[in-house]
Amino acid sequence: MRNWVTVFSRISIIGFLLFLPPLVSAKESGDVAIDPQKRAAEIYAETCIVCHAEGVGGAPRPGIDSDWQARLAYGVEELYYNTIEGLGAAMPPRGLCDSCSDSELKATVDHMLSGLQEER
């Protein structure tokens, strides 16, 4: 016959470990709200920079007005749409950031446009 005290103590430890994660603070778990502008800069640095820094395949470079003029003629909403849905072979859907939300992608577009001198 098993020692029920030992069995119970093992179950208690396992139960404690199963319920421990909700007790961890939000900061430790990474669920802290991040400033949208900071997150947009991170997304750009992690994914977008690969093509947009040097204009690979005609990708518009941040801060270069002439790269954005024709695109902005269609409006910023069209830029958002093309970022989310993709644009042929030149711009993959979501800029290959499948984990990014639509609002994060829109903020990233705004981040890329922030250095332009023209009105949007």
PDB file as gemmi writes it, atoms N, CA and C in Angstrom:
CRYST1    1.000    1.000    1.000  90.00  90.00  90.00 P 1                      
ATOM      1  N   MET A   1       0.838  -1.171   0.000  1.00  0.00           N  
ATOM      2  CA  MET A   1       0.000   0.000   0.000  1.00  0.00           C  
ATOM      3  C   MET A   1       0.889   1.242   0.000  1.00  0.00           C  
ATOM      4  N   ARG A   2       0.501   2.238  -0.797  1.00  0.00           N  
ATOM      5  CA  ARG A   2       1.282   3.461  -0.912  1.00  0.00           C  
ATOM      6  C   ARG A   2       1.091   4.340   0.307  1.00  0.00           C  
ATOM      7  N   ASN A   3       2.093   5.123   0.520  1.00  0.00           N  
ATOM      8  CA  ASN A   3       2.011   6.102   1.585  1.00  0.00           C  
ATOM      9  C   ASN A   3       1.231   7.304   1.028  1.00  0.00           C  
ATOM     10  N   TRP A   4      -0.001   7.488   1.464  1.00  0.00           N  
ATOM     11  CA  TRP A   4      -0.888   8.519   0.931  1.00  0.00           C  
ATOM     12  C   TRP A   4      -0.373   9.925   1.222  1.00  0.00           C  
ATOM     13  N   VAL A   5       0.378  10.091   2.250  1.00  0.00           N  
ATOM     14  CA  VAL A   5       0.957  11.400   2.557  1.00  0.00           C  
ATOM     15  C   VAL A   5       1.946  11.792   1.451  1.00  0.00           C  
ATOM     16  N   THR A   6       2.759  10.837   0.995  1.00  0.00           N  
ATOM     17  CA  THR A   6       3.720  11.096  -0.075  1.00  0.00           C  
ATOM     18  C   THR A   6       2.996  11.418  -1.377  1.00  0.00           C  
ATOM     19  N   VAL A   7       1.969  10.648  -1.701  1.00  0.00           N  
ATOM     20  CA  VAL A   7       1.188  10.878  -2.925  1.00  0.00           C  
ATOM     21  C   VAL A   7       0.552  12.262  -2.867  1.00  0.00           C  
ATOM     22  N   PHE A   8      -0.068  12.591  -1.748  1.00  0.00           N  
ATOM     23  CA  PHE A   8      -0.727  13.889  -1.601  1.00  0.00           C  
ATOM     24  C   PHE A   8       0.283  15.035  -1.723  1.00  0.00           C  
ATOM     25  N   SER A   9       1.452  14.875  -1.134  1.00  0.00           N  
ATOM     26  CA  SER A   9       2.451  15.949  -1.201  1.00  0.00           C  
ATOM     27  C   SER A   9       2.932  16.160  -2.633  1.00  0.00           C  
ATOM     28  N   ARG A  10       3.055  15.081  -3.392  1.00  0.00           N  
ATOM     29  CA  ARG A  10       3.464  15.215  -4.796  1.00  0.00           C  
ATOM     30  C   ARG A  10       2.373  15.900  -5.610  1.00  0.00           C  
ATOM     31  N   ILE A  11       1.140  15.532  -5.371  1.00  0.00           N  
ATOM     32  CA  ILE A  11       0.021  16.171  -6.071  1.00  0.00           C  
ATOM     33  C   ILE A  11      -0.034  17.653  -5.713  1.00  0.00           C  
ATOM     34  N   SER A  12       0.205  17.972  -4.463  1.00  0.00           N  
ATOM     35  CA  SER A  12       0.183  19.370  -4.027  1.00  0.00           C  
ATOM     36  C   SER A  12       1.256  20.184  -4.724  1.00  0.00           C  
ATOM     37  N   ILE A  13       2.437  19.624  -4.866  1.00  0.00           N  
ATOM     38  CA  ILE A  13       3.525  20.328  -5.540  1.00  0.00           C  
ATOM     39  C   ILE A  13       3.177  20.548  -7.003  1.00  0.00           C  
ATOM     40  N   ILE A  14       2.658  19.530  -7.673  1.00  0.00           N  
ATOM     41  CA  ILE A  14       2.276  19.653  -9.082  1.00  0.00           C  
ATOM     42  C   ILE A  14       1.164  20.691  -9.231  1.00  0.00           C  
ATOM     43  N   GLY A  15       0.180  20.639  -8.340  1.00  0.00           N  
ATOM     44  CA  GLY A  15      -0.902  21.624  -8.378  1.00  0.00           C  
ATOM     45  C   GLY A  15      -0.383  23.033  -8.201  1.00  0.00           C  
ATOM     46  N   PHE A  16       0.542  23.213  -7.276  1.00  0.00           N  
ATOM     47  CA  PHE A  16       1.128  24.529  -7.045  1.00  0.00           C  
ATOM     48  C   PHE A  16       1.837  25.036  -8.302  1.00  0.00           C  
ATOM     49  N   LEU A  17       2.607  24.148  -8.945  1.00  0.00           N  
ATOM     50  CA  LEU A  17       3.338  24.549 -10.144  1.00  0.00           C  
ATOM     51  C   LEU A  17       2.399  24.880 -11.295  1.00  0.00           C  
ATOM     52  N   LEU A  18       1.274  24.192 -11.373  1.00  0.00           N  
ATOM     53  CA  LEU A  18       0.310  24.476 -12.436  1.00  0.00           C  
ATOM     54  C   LEU A  18      -0.351  25.835 -12.261  1.00  0.00           C  
ATOM     55  N   PHE A  19      -0.550  26.241 -11.028  1.00  0.00           N  
ATOM     56  CA  PHE A  19      -1.202  27.520 -10.766  1.00  0.00           C  
ATOM     57  C   PHE A  19      -0.219  28.665 -10.544  1.00  0.00           C  
ATOM     58  N   LEU A  20       1.058  28.393 -10.590  1.00  0.00           N  
ATOM     59  CA  LEU A  20       2.071  29.412 -10.375  1.00  0.00           C  
ATOM     60  C   LEU A  20       2.112  30.462 -11.484  1.00  0.00           C  
ATOM     61  N   PRO A  21       2.026  30.090 -12.763  1.00  0.00           N  
ATOM     62  CA  PRO A  21       2.160  31.108 -13.815  1.00  0.00           C  
ATOM     63  C   PRO A  21       1.239  32.314 -13.668  1.00  0.00           C  
ATOM     64  N   PRO A  22      -0.044  32.165 -13.295  1.00  0.00           N  
ATOM     65  CA  PRO A  22      -0.860  33.365 -13.139  1.00  0.00           C  
ATOM     66  C   PRO A  22      -0.390  34.267 -12.002  1.00  0.00           C  
ATOM     67  N   LEU A  23       0.380  33.720 -11.077  1.00  0.00           N  
ATOM     68  CA  LEU A  23       0.863  34.513  -9.959  1.00  0.00           C  
ATOM     69  C   LEU A  23       2.071  35.363 -10.320  1.00  0.00           C  
ATOM     70  N   VAL A  24       2.702  35.072 -11.449  1.00  0.00           N  
ATOM     71  CA  VAL A  24       3.858  35.833 -11.893  1.00  0.00           C  
ATOM     72  C   VAL A  24       3.366  37.194 -12.374  1.00  0.00           C  
ATOM     73  N   SER A  25       4.081  38.230 -12.045  1.00  0.00           N  
ATOM     74  CA  SER A  25       3.644  39.576 -12.428  1.00  0.00           C  
ATOM     75  C   SER A  25       3.622  39.729 -13.940  1.00  0.00           C  
ATOM     76  N   ALA A  26       2.797  40.646 -14.405  1.00  0.00           N  
ATOM     77  CA  ALA A  26       2.674  40.899 -15.846  1.00  0.00           C  
ATOM     78  C   ALA A  26       4.009  41.337 -16.431  1.00  0.00           C  
ATOM     79  N   LYS A  27       4.781  42.113 -15.674  1.00  0.00           N  
ATOM     80  CA  LYS A  27       6.070  42.577 -16.169  1.00  0.00           C  
ATOM     81  C   LYS A  27       7.005  41.412 -16.444  1.00  0.00           C  
ATOM     82  N   GLU A  28       7.006  40.426 -15.568  1.00  0.00           N  
ATOM     83  CA  GLU A  28       7.885  39.273 -15.749  1.00  0.00           C  
ATOM     84  C   GLU A  28       7.412  38.394 -16.897  1.00  0.00           C  
ATOM     85  N   SER A  29       6.115  38.379 -17.154  1.00  0.00           N  
ATOM     86  CA  SER A  29       5.603  37.499 -18.202  1.00  0.00           C  
ATOM     87  C   SER A  29       5.651  38.138 -19.579  1.00  0.00           C  
ATOM     88  N   GLY A  30       6.005  39.432 -19.647  1.00  0.00           N  
ATOM     89  CA  GLY A  30       6.102  40.087 -20.947  1.00  0.00           C  
ATOM     90  C   GLY A  30       4.783  40.645 -21.437  1.00  0.00           C  
ATOM     91  N   ASP A  31       3.752  40.696 -20.599  1.00  0.00           N  
ATOM     92  CA  ASP A  31       2.449  41.181 -21.009  1.00  0.00           C  
ATOM     93  C   ASP A  31       2.263  42.670 -20.740  1.00  0.00           C  
ATOM     94  N   VAL A  32       3.324  43.360 -20.476  1.00  0.00           N  
ATOM     95  CA  VAL A  32       3.240  44.783 -20.192  1.00  0.00           C  
ATOM     96  C   VAL A  32       2.936  45.513 -21.502  1.00  0.00           C  
ATOM     97  N   ALA A  33       2.054  46.486 -21.423  1.00  0.00           N  
ATOM     98  CA  ALA A  33       1.733  47.271 -22.603  1.00  0.00           C  
ATOM     99  C   ALA A  33       2.976  48.029 -23.054  1.00  0.00           C  
ATOM    100  N   ILE A  34       3.294  47.904 -24.328  1.00  0.00           N  
ATOM    101  CA  ILE A  34       4.463  48.561 -24.896  1.00  0.00           C  
ATOM    102  C   ILE A  34       3.993  49.805 -25.644  1.00  0.00           C  
ATOM    103  N   ASP A  35       4.751  50.866 -25.540  1.00  0.00           N  
ATOM    104  CA  ASP A  35       4.458  52.086 -26.269  1.00  0.00           C  
ATOM    105  C   ASP A  35       4.373  51.748 -27.762  1.00  0.00           C  
ATOM    106  N   PRO A  36       3.261  52.105 -28.441  1.00  0.00           N  
ATOM    107  CA  PRO A  36       3.095  51.761 -29.860  1.00  0.00           C  
ATOM    108  C   PRO A  36       4.214  52.288 -30.751  1.00  0.00           C  
ATOM    109  N   GLN A  37       4.723  53.481 -30.465  1.00  0.00           N  
ATOM    110  CA  GLN A  37       5.813  54.023 -31.277  1.00  0.00           C  
ATOM    111  C   GLN A  37       7.096  53.221 -31.098  1.00  0.00           C  
ATOM    112  N   LYS A  38       7.344  52.810 -29.870  1.00  0.00           N  
ATOM    113  CA  LYS A  38       8.529  51.991 -29.600  1.00  0.00           C  
ATOM    114  C   LYS A  38       8.390  50.636 -30.281  1.00  0.00           C  
ATOM    115  N   ARG A  39       7.197  50.052 -30.201  1.00  0.00           N  
ATOM    116  CA  ARG A  39       6.952  48.752 -30.845  1.00  0.00           C  
ATOM    117  C   ARG A  39       7.106  48.879 -32.357  1.00  0.00           C  
ATOM    118  N   ALA A  40       6.614  49.971 -32.935  1.00  0.00           N  
ATOM    119  CA  ALA A  40       6.749  50.185 -34.381  1.00  0.00           C  
ATOM    120  C   ALA A  40       8.218  50.250 -34.784  1.00  0.00           C  
ATOM    121  N   ALA A  41       9.020  50.932 -33.982  1.00  0.00           N  
ATOM    122  CA  ALA A  41      10.456  51.012 -34.263  1.00  0.00           C  
ATOM    123  C   ALA A  41      11.107  49.632 -34.171  1.00  0.00           C  
ATOM    124  N   GLU A  42      10.660  48.821 -33.207  1.00  0.00           N  
ATOM    125  CA  GLU A  42      11.191  47.460 -33.073  1.00  0.00           C  
ATOM    126  C   GLU A  42      10.819  46.602 -34.282  1.00  0.00           C  
ATOM    127  N   ILE A  43       9.578  46.700 -34.717  1.00  0.00           N  
ATOM    128  CA  ILE A  43       9.136  45.919 -35.883  1.00  0.00           C  
ATOM    129  C   ILE A  43       9.947  46.315 -37.109  1.00  0.00           C  
ATOM    130  N   TYR A  44      10.122  47.627 -37.298  1.00  0.00           N  
ATOM    131  CA  TYR A  44      10.932  48.090 -38.434  1.00  0.00           C  
ATOM    132  C   TYR A  44      12.339  47.494 -38.357  1.00  0.00           C  
ATOM    133  N   ALA A  45      12.942  47.564 -37.179  1.00  0.00           N  
ATOM    134  CA  ALA A  45      14.316  47.076 -37.004  1.00  0.00           C  
ATOM    135  C   ALA A  45      14.434  45.568 -37.154  1.00  0.00           C  
ATOM    136  N   GLU A  46      13.363  44.837 -36.848  1.00  0.00           N  
ATOM    137  CA  GLU A  46      13.402  43.373 -36.909  1.00  0.00           C  
ATOM    138  C   GLU A  46      13.052  42.812 -38.284  1.00  0.00           C  
ATOM    139  N   THR A  47      12.172  43.481 -39.016  1.00  0.00           N  
ATOM    140  CA  THR A  47      11.711  42.900 -40.284  1.00  0.00           C  
ATOM    141  C   THR A  47      11.816  43.842 -41.469  1.00  0.00           C  
ATOM    142  N   CYS A  48      11.294  45.030 -41.348  1.00  0.00           N  
ATOM    143  CA  CYS A  48      11.170  45.947 -42.488  1.00  0.00           C  
ATOM    144  C   CYS A  48      12.518  46.437 -43.014  1.00  0.00           C  
ATOM    145  N   ILE A  49      13.450  46.610 -42.103  1.00  0.00           N  
ATOM    146  CA  ILE A  49      14.752  47.179 -42.452  1.00  0.00           C  
ATOM    147  C   ILE A  49      15.469  46.371 -43.532  1.00  0.00           C  
ATOM    148  N   VAL A  50      15.174  45.088 -43.594  1.00  0.00           N  
ATOM    149  CA  VAL A  50      15.843  44.210 -44.560  1.00  0.00           C  
ATOM    150  C   VAL A  50      15.695  44.746 -45.982  1.00  0.00           C  
ATOM    151  N   CYS A  51      14.508  45.198 -46.341  1.00  0.00           N  
ATOM    152  CA  CYS A  51      14.284  45.729 -47.689  1.00  0.00           C  
ATOM    153  C   CYS A  51      14.274  47.253 -47.725  1.00  0.00           C  
ATOM    154  N   HIS A  52      13.660  47.870 -46.718  1.00  0.00           N  
ATOM    155  CA  HIS A  52      13.420  49.309 -46.776  1.00  0.00           C  
ATOM    156  C   HIS A  52      14.643  50.172 -46.476  1.00  0.00           C  
ATOM    157  N   ALA A  53      15.624  49.670 -45.793  1.00  0.00           N  
ATOM    158  CA  ALA A  53      16.810  50.484 -45.485  1.00  0.00           C  
ATOM    159  C   ALA A  53      17.555  50.888 -46.746  1.00  0.00           C  
ATOM    160  N   GLU A  54      17.670  49.962 -47.686  1.00  0.00           N  
ATOM    161  CA  GLU A  54      18.429  50.223 -48.918  1.00  0.00           C  
ATOM    162  C   GLU A  54      17.543  50.299 -50.156  1.00  0.00           C  
ATOM    163  N   GLY A  55      16.229  50.175 -49.980  1.00  0.00           N  
ATOM    164  CA  GLY A  55      15.317  50.260 -51.120  1.00  0.00           C  
ATOM    165  C   GLY A  55      15.339  49.025 -52.011  1.00  0.00           C  
ATOM    166  N   VAL A  56      15.571  47.861 -51.421  1.00  0.00           N  
ATOM    167  CA  VAL A  56      15.635  46.610 -52.185  1.00  0.00           C  
ATOM    168  C   VAL A  56      14.327  46.397 -52.948  1.00  0.00           C  
ATOM    169  N   GLY A  57      14.430  46.123 -54.225  1.00  0.00           N  
ATOM    170  CA  GLY A  57      13.248  45.854 -55.052  1.00  0.00           C  
ATOM    171  C   GLY A  57      12.322  47.046 -55.177  1.00  0.00           C  
ATOM    172  N   GLY A  58      12.845  48.241 -54.971  1.00  0.00           N  
ATOM    173  CA  GLY A  58      12.028  49.437 -55.070  1.00  0.00           C  
ATOM    174  C   GLY A  58      11.292  49.793 -53.788  1.00  0.00           C  
ATOM    175  N   ALA A  59      11.627  49.138 -52.695  1.00  0.00           N  
ATOM    176  CA  ALA A  59      10.987  49.445 -51.405  1.00  0.00           C  
ATOM    177  C   ALA A  59      11.299  50.884 -51.020  1.00  0.00           C  
ATOM    178  N   PRO A  60      10.285  51.652 -50.634  1.00  0.00           N  
ATOM    179  CA  PRO A  60      10.539  53.046 -50.254  1.00  0.00           C  
ATOM    180  C   PRO A  60      11.353  53.141 -48.965  1.00  0.00           C  
ATOM    181  N   ARG A  61      12.350  53.994 -48.985  1.00  0.00           N  
ATOM    182  CA  ARG A  61      13.234  54.164 -47.838  1.00  0.00           C  
ATOM    183  C   ARG A  61      12.670  55.214 -46.884  1.00  0.00           C  
ATOM    184  N   PRO A  62      12.731  54.945 -45.597  1.00  0.00           N  
ATOM    185  CA  PRO A  62      12.252  55.934 -44.630  1.00  0.00           C  
ATOM    186  C   PRO A  62      13.014  57.254 -44.765  1.00  0.00           C  
ATOM    187  N   GLY A  63      12.264  58.354 -44.703  1.00  0.00           N  
ATOM    188  CA  GLY A  63      12.881  59.666 -44.741  1.00  0.00           C  
ATOM    189  C   GLY A  63      13.226  60.185 -46.122  1.00  0.00           C  
ATOM    190  N   ILE A  64      13.029  59.380 -47.164  1.00  0.00           N  
ATOM    191  CA  ILE A  64      13.336  59.818 -48.533  1.00  0.00           C  
ATOM    192  C   ILE A  64      12.022  60.187 -49.216  1.00  0.00           C  
ATOM    193  N   ASP A  65      11.738  61.479 -49.288  1.00  0.00           N  
ATOM    194  CA  ASP A  65      10.456  61.955 -49.813  1.00  0.00           C  
ATOM    195  C   ASP A  65      10.132  61.400 -51.195  1.00  0.00           C  
ATOM    196  N   SER A  66      11.119  61.411 -52.069  1.00  0.00           N  
ATOM    197  CA  SER A  66      10.857  60.980 -53.450  1.00  0.00           C  
ATOM    198  C   SER A  66      10.447  59.515 -53.539  1.00  0.00           C  
ATOM    199  N   ASP A  67      10.871  58.705 -52.593  1.00  0.00           N  
ATOM    200  CA  ASP A  67      10.477  57.287 -52.595  1.00  0.00           C  
ATOM    201  C   ASP A  67       8.994  57.116 -52.259  1.00  0.00           C  
ATOM    202  N   TRP A  68       8.431  58.060 -51.545  1.00  0.00           N  
ATOM    203  CA  TRP A  68       7.057  57.926 -51.044  1.00  0.00           C  
ATOM    204  C   TRP A  68       6.026  58.725 -51.824  1.00  0.00           C  
ATOM    205  N   GLN A  69       6.447  59.694 -52.638  1.00  0.00           N  
ATOM    206  CA  GLN A  69       5.515  60.602 -53.298  1.00  0.00           C  
ATOM    207  C   GLN A  69       4.405  59.886 -54.069  1.00  0.00           C  
ATOM    208  N   ALA A  70       4.781  58.989 -54.958  1.00  0.00           N  
ATOM    209  CA  ALA A  70       3.771  58.290 -55.769  1.00  0.00           C  
ATOM    210  C   ALA A  70       2.864  57.428 -54.899  1.00  0.00           C  
ATOM    211  N   ARG A  71       3.412  56.815 -53.889  1.00  0.00           N  
ATOM    212  CA  ARG A  71       2.621  55.961 -53.003  1.00  0.00           C  
ATOM    213  C   ARG A  71       1.642  56.778 -52.173  1.00  0.00           C  
ATOM    214  N   LEU A  72       2.102  57.911 -51.667  1.00  0.00           N  
ATOM    215  CA  LEU A  72       1.240  58.758 -50.843  1.00  0.00           C  
ATOM    216  C   LEU A  72       0.135  59.436 -51.648  1.00  0.00           C  
ATOM    217  N   ALA A  73       0.302  59.490 -52.964  1.00  0.00           N  
ATOM    218  CA  ALA A  73      -0.747  60.059 -53.814  1.00  0.00           C  
ATOM    219  C   ALA A  73      -2.048  59.254 -53.679  1.00  0.00           C  
ATOM    220  N   TYR A  74      -1.926  57.987 -53.346  1.00  0.00           N  
ATOM    221  CA  TYR A  74      -3.095  57.122 -53.152  1.00  0.00           C  
ATOM    222  C   TYR A  74      -3.650  57.207 -51.730  1.00  0.00           C  
ATOM    223  N   GLY A  75      -2.912  57.845 -50.843  1.00  0.00           N  
ATOM    224  CA  GLY A  75      -3.352  58.005 -49.460  1.00  0.00           C  
ATOM    225  C   GLY A  75      -2.712  56.983 -48.538  1.00  0.00           C  
ATOM    226  N   VAL A  76      -2.641  57.357 -47.275  1.00  0.00           N  
ATOM    227  CA  VAL A  76      -2.002  56.501 -46.280  1.00  0.00           C  
ATOM    228  C   VAL A  76      -2.801  55.221 -46.042  1.00  0.00           C  
ATOM    229  N   GLU A  77      -4.113  55.266 -46.209  1.00  0.00           N  
ATOM    230  CA  GLU A  77      -4.932  54.054 -46.037  1.00  0.00           C  
ATOM    231  C   GLU A  77      -4.541  52.981 -47.053  1.00  0.00           C  
ATOM    232  N   GLU A  78      -4.175  53.403 -48.253  1.00  0.00           N  
ATOM    233  CA  GLU A  78      -3.714  52.455 -49.275  1.00  0.00           C  
ATOM    234  C   GLU A  78      -2.370  51.844 -48.871  1.00  0.00           C  
ATOM    235  N   LEU A  79      -1.516  52.647 -48.251  1.00  0.00           N  
ATOM    236  CA  LEU A  79      -0.242  52.118 -47.741  1.00  0.00           C  
ATOM    237  C   LEU A  79      -0.498  51.064 -46.665  1.00  0.00           C  
ATOM    238  N   TYR A  80      -1.425  51.364 -45.770  1.00  0.00           N  
ATOM    239  CA  TYR A  80      -1.779  50.390 -44.734  1.00  0.00           C  
ATOM    240  C   TYR A  80      -2.279  49.094 -45.372  1.00  0.00           C  
ATOM    241  N   TYR A  81      -3.189  49.239 -46.342  1.00  0.00           N  
ATOM    242  CA  TYR A  81      -3.769  48.063 -47.006  1.00  0.00           C  
ATOM    243  C   TYR A  81      -2.677  47.223 -47.672  1.00  0.00           C  
ATOM    244  N   ASN A  82      -1.791  47.874 -48.414  1.00  0.00           N  
ATOM    245  CA  ASN A  82      -0.721  47.145 -49.107  1.00  0.00           C  
ATOM    246  C   ASN A  82       0.254  46.495 -48.129  1.00  0.00           C  
ATOM    247  N   THR A  83       0.458  47.119 -46.995  1.00  0.00           N  
ATOM    248  CA  THR A  83       1.329  46.531 -45.976  1.00  0.00           C  
ATOM    249  C   THR A  83       0.703  45.259 -45.417  1.00  0.00           C  
ATOM    250  N   ILE A  84      -0.575  45.306 -45.135  1.00  0.00           N  
ATOM    251  CA  ILE A  84      -1.269  44.163 -44.542  1.00  0.00           C  
ATOM    252  C   ILE A  84      -1.506  43.052 -45.557  1.00  0.00           C  
ATOM    253  N   GLU A  85      -1.964  43.408 -46.744  1.00  0.00           N  
ATOM    254  CA  GLU A  85      -2.329  42.411 -47.756  1.00  0.00           C  
ATOM    255  C   GLU A  85      -1.177  42.024 -48.685  1.00  0.00           C  
ATOM    256  N   GLY A  86      -0.174  42.866 -48.766  1.00  0.00           N  
ATOM    257  CA  GLY A  86       0.933  42.615 -49.682  1.00  0.00           C  
ATOM    258  C   GLY A  86       0.683  43.286 -51.014  1.00  0.00           C  
ATOM    259  N   LEU A  87       1.714  43.345 -51.835  1.00  0.00           N  
ATOM    260  CA  LEU A  87       1.611  44.000 -53.141  1.00  0.00           C  
ATOM    261  C   LEU A  87       2.478  43.243 -54.135  1.00  0.00           C  
ATOM    262  N   GLY A  88       1.881  42.264 -54.781  1.00  0.00           N  
ATOM    263  CA  GLY A  88       2.613  41.459 -55.742  1.00  0.00           C  
ATOM    264  C   GLY A  88       3.792  40.757 -55.097  1.00  0.00           C  
ATOM    265  N   ALA A  89       4.858  40.621 -55.875  1.00  0.00           N  
ATOM    266  CA  ALA A  89       6.060  39.957 -55.360  1.00  0.00           C  
ATOM    267  C   ALA A  89       6.946  40.936 -54.594  1.00  0.00           C  
ATOM    268  N   ALA A  90       6.719  42.237 -54.785  1.00  0.00           N  
ATOM    269  CA  ALA A  90       7.592  43.241 -54.181  1.00  0.00           C  
ATOM    270  C   ALA A  90       7.388  43.382 -52.674  1.00  0.00           C  
ATOM    271  N   MET A  91       6.128  43.338 -52.228  1.00  0.00           N  
ATOM    272  CA  MET A  91       5.823  43.535 -50.804  1.00  0.00           C  
ATOM    273  C   MET A  91       5.043  42.331 -50.311  1.00  0.00           C  
ATOM    274  N   PRO A  92       5.678  41.473 -49.519  1.00  0.00           N  
ATOM    275  CA  PRO A  92       4.960  40.298 -49.011  1.00  0.00           C  
ATOM    276  C   PRO A  92       3.885  40.711 -48.005  1.00  0.00           C  
ATOM    277  N   PRO A  93       2.812  39.939 -47.909  1.00  0.00           N  
ATOM    278  CA  PRO A  93       1.775  40.245 -46.923  1.00  0.00           C  
ATOM    279  C   PRO A  93       2.372  40.394 -45.521  1.00  0.00           C  
ATOM    280  N   ARG A  94       1.926  41.439 -44.846  1.00  0.00           N  
ATOM    281  CA  ARG A  94       2.327  41.740 -43.475  1.00  0.00           C  
ATOM    282  C   ARG A  94       3.832  41.980 -43.355  1.00  0.00           C  
ATOM    283  N   GLY A  95       4.506  42.186 -44.482  1.00  0.00           N  
ATOM    284  CA  GLY A  95       5.945  42.409 -44.449  1.00  0.00           C  
ATOM    285  C   GLY A  95       6.684  41.243 -43.817  1.00  0.00           C  
ATOM    286  N   LEU A  96       6.078  40.069 -43.904  1.00  0.00           N  
ATOM    287  CA  LEU A  96       6.589  38.825 -43.313  1.00  0.00           C  
ATOM    288  C   LEU A  96       6.560  38.837 -41.785  1.00  0.00           C  
ATOM    289  N   CYS A  97       5.817  39.753 -41.201  1.00  0.00           N  
ATOM    290  CA  CYS A  97       5.676  39.786 -39.746  1.00  0.00           C  
ATOM    291  C   CYS A  97       4.296  39.221 -39.397  1.00  0.00           C  
ATOM    292  N   ASP A  98       4.183  37.910 -39.461  1.00  0.00           N  
ATOM    293  CA  ASP A  98       2.901  37.249 -39.220  1.00  0.00           C  
ATOM    294  C   ASP A  98       2.395  37.433 -37.796  1.00  0.00           C  
ATOM    295  N   SER A  99       3.281  37.691 -36.866  1.00  0.00           N  
ATOM    296  CA  SER A  99       2.858  37.881 -35.477  1.00  0.00           C  
ATOM    297  C   SER A  99       2.399  39.311 -35.191  1.00  0.00           C  
ATOM    298  N   CYS A 100       2.569  40.209 -36.152  1.00  0.00           N  
ATOM    299  CA  CYS A 100       2.184  41.610 -35.968  1.00  0.00           C  
ATOM    300  C   CYS A 100       0.686  41.795 -36.193  1.00  0.00           C  
ATOM    301  N   SER A 101       0.079  42.588 -35.345  1.00  0.00           N  
ATOM    302  CA  SER A 101      -1.336  42.926 -35.528  1.00  0.00           C  
ATOM    303  C   SER A 101      -1.459  44.003 -36.604  1.00  0.00           C  
ATOM    304  N   ASP A 102      -2.673  44.196 -37.097  1.00  0.00           N  
ATOM    305  CA  ASP A 102      -2.903  45.247 -38.089  1.00  0.00           C  
ATOM    306  C   ASP A 102      -2.517  46.610 -37.525  1.00  0.00           C  
ATOM    307  N   SER A 103      -2.880  46.868 -36.276  1.00  0.00           N  
ATOM    308  CA  SER A 103      -2.567  48.173 -35.685  1.00  0.00           C  
ATOM    309  C   SER A 103      -1.052  48.359 -35.529  1.00  0.00           C  
ATOM    310  N   GLU A 104      -0.334  47.295 -35.231  1.00  0.00           N  
ATOM    311  CA  GLU A 104       1.127  47.394 -35.142  1.00  0.00           C  
ATOM    312  C   GLU A 104       1.733  47.689 -36.514  1.00  0.00           C  
ATOM    313  N   LEU A 105       1.190  47.065 -37.551  1.00  0.00           N  
ATOM    314  CA  LEU A 105       1.701  47.313 -38.898  1.00  0.00           C  
ATOM    315  C   LEU A 105       1.409  48.745 -39.337  1.00  0.00           C  
ATOM    316  N   LYS A 106       0.225  49.241 -39.016  1.00  0.00           N  
ATOM    317  CA  LYS A 106      -0.111  50.626 -39.349  1.00  0.00           C  
ATOM    318  C   LYS A 106       0.817  51.592 -38.615  1.00  0.00           C  
ATOM    319  N   ALA A 107       1.093  51.323 -37.357  1.00  0.00           N  
ATOM    320  CA  ALA A 107       2.013  52.166 -36.588  1.00  0.00           C  
ATOM    321  C   ALA A 107       3.415  52.115 -37.179  1.00  0.00           C  
ATOM    322  N   THR A 108       3.798  50.967 -37.724  1.00  0.00           N  
ATOM    323  CA  THR A 108       5.115  50.830 -38.342  1.00  0.00           C  
ATOM    324  C   THR A 108       5.193  51.645 -39.631  1.00  0.00           C  
ATOM    325  N   VAL A 109       4.118  51.649 -40.406  1.00  0.00           N  
ATOM    326  CA  VAL A 109       4.064  52.497 -41.599  1.00  0.00           C  
ATOM    327  C   VAL A 109       4.202  53.954 -41.168  1.00  0.00           C  
ATOM    328  N   ASP A 110       3.456  54.354 -40.149  1.00  0.00           N  
ATOM    329  CA  ASP A 110       3.543  55.726 -39.649  1.00  0.00           C  
ATOM    330  C   ASP A 110       4.970  56.052 -39.189  1.00  0.00           C  
ATOM    331  N   HIS A 111       5.612  55.070 -38.563  1.00  0.00           N  
ATOM    332  CA  HIS A 111       7.003  55.249 -38.128  1.00  0.00           C  
ATOM    333  C   HIS A 111       7.900  55.514 -39.333  1.00  0.00           C  
ATOM    334  N   MET A 112       7.703  54.773 -40.405  1.00  0.00           N  
ATOM    335  CA  MET A 112       8.520  54.952 -41.606  1.00  0.00           C  
ATOM    336  C   MET A 112       8.244  56.299 -42.273  1.00  0.00           C  
ATOM    337  N   LEU A 113       7.018  56.784 -42.139  1.00  0.00           N  
ATOM    338  CA  LEU A 113       6.654  58.062 -42.747  1.00  0.00           C  
ATOM    339  C   LEU A 113       7.027  59.260 -41.879  1.00  0.00           C  
ATOM    340  N   SER A 114       7.361  59.022 -40.636  1.00  0.00           N  
ATOM    341  CA  SER A 114       7.571  60.118 -39.686  1.00  0.00           C  
ATOM    342  C   SER A 114       8.699  61.075 -40.073  1.00  0.00           C  
ATOM    343  N   GLY A 115       9.634  60.633 -40.855  1.00  0.00           N  
ATOM    344  CA  GLY A 115      10.750  61.499 -41.239  1.00  0.00           C  
ATOM    345  C   GLY A 115      10.507  62.321 -42.491  1.00  0.00           C  
ATOM    346  N   LEU A 116       9.342  62.143 -43.111  1.00  0.00           N  
ATOM    347  CA  LEU A 116       9.050  62.880 -44.335  1.00  0.00           C  
ATOM    348  C   LEU A 116       8.676  64.320 -44.029  1.00  0.00           C  
ATOM    349  N   GLN A 117       9.011  65.206 -44.944  1.00  0.00           N  
ATOM    350  CA  GLN A 117       8.721  66.628 -44.767  1.00  0.00           C  
ATOM    351  C   GLN A 117       7.342  67.011 -45.300  1.00  0.00           C  
ATOM    352  N   GLU A 118       6.788  66.181 -46.159  1.00  0.00           N  
ATOM    353  CA  GLU A 118       5.504  66.488 -46.790  1.00  0.00           C  
ATOM    354  C   GLU A 118       4.342  66.199 -45.844  1.00  0.00           C  
ATOM    355  N   GLU A 119       3.214  66.818 -46.153  1.00  0.00           N  
ATOM    356  CA  GLU A 119       1.991  66.485 -45.428  1.00  0.00           C  
ATOM    357  C   GLU A 119       1.442  65.188 -45.996  1.00  0.00           C  
ATOM    358  N   ARG A 120       0.807  64.437 -45.105  1.00  0.00           N  
ATOM    359  CA  ARG A 120       0.212  63.166 -45.548  1.00  0.00           C  
ATOM    360  C   ARG A 120      -1.244  63.347 -45.775  1.00  0.00           C  
TER     361      ARG A 120                                                      
END                                                                             
